Amino acid sequence: MKIKKGDNVIVIAGANKGKKGKVIKALPLLNKVIVDGVNMRKKAHKSTNTGGDRSEIIEKAMPIDVSNVKKHD
């Protein structure tokens, strides 16, 4: 896999085509990368009674296949 953590990439295929971002994490065994601001999904975070946390919906970057991105200067 030629794309590594910290590389600037552009998405060349899929629903996020044309978006640019920085690689946050590379997953070479799965041939996937996590790009900042690309392929965002909403996840519900449940509160716990003892911690005092609040229930909220957070946005999380999900992995995208490495064949759908290329390096960008």
Secondary structure, 3 states (H helix, E strand, C coil): CCCCCCCEEEECCCCCCCCEEEEEEEECCCCEEEECCCCEEEEEECCCCCCCCCCEEEEEECCEEHHHEEECC
